[in-house]
Amino acid sequence: MNLSFVRFKRGWVIFDPYRGVYFRNHTGGLTTIEEIDEQDWHIVKLAQTDISEAYYKQFIVENLPKIRKYSSRLIRANIQSPINRLRYQLHEWLSGEEPILK
């Protein structure tokens, strides 16, 4: 399953663009990872599909990755040049920081 994680001001939000699915909380807003942990979510389908909430429970409730806060230096465009990529990788090795996804 390929899910997309998007960071908004409120937190990280999950989408399933392939199946046209996203998740809302009890107030109708996009569900953040923290709200999913608190069981405050329901599925919204953009098209007719037979997929159910049970399908996603095994992925987003039971196996949801913990995402740590990242700095602007981790923005993809900032680390794609060879020099910046080398600097980034050296910093990761030498600093002992945890990866973004645990």
N, C-alpha and C positions, 0 to 999 in steps of 0.2 A: 504494500500500500504506500502510495506517495502522498504525503500531506505537506501542505505549505504552511510555514510559520511566518507570521508578519507581526512586526513590533509596532504597536500604537502607543500613544501617551499612557493609556490605562494599563498596558501590558502586552504580552504575546497572545496572538489570536491564531486559531487553526482553521484552515480551509482544505477542502478536498476538491480541487478544481477539475479533476478528471471526471468525477461523478456529479459535479455541480452541487456540492453540499457545503454548508457552513453551519455554525452553531450560535445560538442566541441564549441569553440569560433570562431570568424571570421578568426583567424590566423591558426586554425587547432589544437590548444592545448586544453587540458582538461579545461572545463569551471569551474571557481570558483564561489562561492556564490555571490561575489561582481559583477562578470560579468553577472550573471543571473539577479541580481537587475538592471543592466544597459541594459537588454534585448539583450545581446550579447551571444546567445546560439542557438544551433540547435541539434536535436536528431540524434544519431547514433545507428543503430540496428545491432547486431551481427548475428541475425538469421531472417528468414522471420517471420514477425508478422504484425498484422493489427493495431497495436497501433500507435497513431499519437501524434504530439506535443500538440494538444489541450487537450489530456488526462493528460499530465504533467503540463500544465499551471495552473490548479486549485491547484496543490500541491506545485510546486517549484517556481511559480511566485507569487501567491496570498497568500500562507500560509507558505512560507519558514521560518523556525525558525532562530532567530538571535543567533549565536554562539559566545560567548565571548572567548577571548584567554585564554588558560589554561596553567598551569605550569606542569612541569614534575612530580610533586607529584600526579597528577590526572591520571597518566597512570594506567590502570586497574591492572596490575601486582603489582603495589606499594600499592594498597589499598585492596587487597583480603585477606590478612592474618587477623585474628580476631583483633589483637592488632592495626595494621595499619588502619583497617577499623574503629575501635573505635576512634582512634586519628583523622582520617579524618572527621568523622561525628561530633565529638565534635568541631572541628575547624569550620566546616560549620555552626553549630548552634550558636557558640559564636561569630564568626566574622561578621555574617550578610551578607556574600557574596551572590551574586545572583547565582542561579544554572547555569550550563554550557549552557543549553538550556532555553531560555526565552519563 
